[in-house]
Amino acid sequence: MDVTKFVNEKMEEIKFTVGSEKAISALSGGVDSSACTILAHRAIGDNLKVIFIDDGLMRENEPQEVAQIFADLGIKVDIVDTKDEFFSALKGLTDPEDVRKAFRNTFYSVFGREVRNSGARYLIQGTIAADIIETKGGVKTQHNILEQIGIDPDEGYGFKVVEPVKELFKPGVREVAKELGLPEKIHQRMPFPGPGLATRIVGEVTPERVAKVRKATTIVEEEIVPLKPFQTFAVLLSDKGTGVVEGERRFGDIIIVRSVESQDAMTAEPTEVPWDVLKRLAKRITTEVPGVSRVAYELTTKPPATIEYV
Ligand code: XMP
């Protein structure tokens, strides 16, 4: 792919389609939405409104870091604080499918509200070729985004979805992101699931439990990301295990460390993390994350296990 040519053509296309109307982009910090956001901003400047929906399920400082990266590139990002809405929707749920459904419904309702309130006529969406294939195969619903956010495309609301990178696969999107000046932190970013840390919590998703898995995730990333895994993270189980902390017995939390190697996330192998790193992880997580008494490293391949837990 001639990436410079691709970028120039797409910018022209977006300019032509959107004209002098307003467009909105929901940034997640992932490479797809980041590439589309910067592409659209280069095309239509401040007629693009960029929002980051803070659902409370992101990693440590993620919304602020992503907003700063874009601010450095001259793009203002509005962080929309919707944490309370998400936590009340997830309250009391423990079944993985219920959690995912509640997340999805809340996301679409919040997103739809933001789109409608923005006065935008165009929605810039980071759909990539794999999403379209998976939508056709019934795995994803991403392609019907207007309907998902409660906007009927036939009802004349005037909304249109613009998908600038829909013919590219992930490596192509990474190239575009790099070409447009996004830092390596974004263009080589590990996949992070839409429902965020909720996919790494077994049992109820509460602010306290999210804080625990978030802190453990920071430690796991600090220790394992230098090994360049496909994906690595911490998981909080609902089971407990006895530990002794400062001379006292404690029935504490169990954290699983998961790190996998994969090409396309369809199959995965556990990362061969050196023993000294694993031992350091166990020590750090039990001392730095309050309430955790045990740490285990996961060895399961995909299949039979999935990469995420929920
Ligand atoms: P699983 O857990 O199914 O994950 O083996 C495969 C890949 O997909 C990511 N994943 C998601 N990504 N929304 C996303 O955008 C989701 O709901 C979701 N669930 C899983 C996962 O992180 C892995 O890279």
Boltz pocket constraint, residues with backbone or C-beta under 6 A from the ligand:
constraints:
  - pocket:
      binder: B
      contacts: [[A, 191], [A, 192], [A, 193], [A, 194], [A, 195], [A, 199], [A, 231], [A, 265], [A, 266], [A, 302], [A, 305], [A, 306], [A, 307], [A, 308], [A, 309]]
      max_distance: 6.0
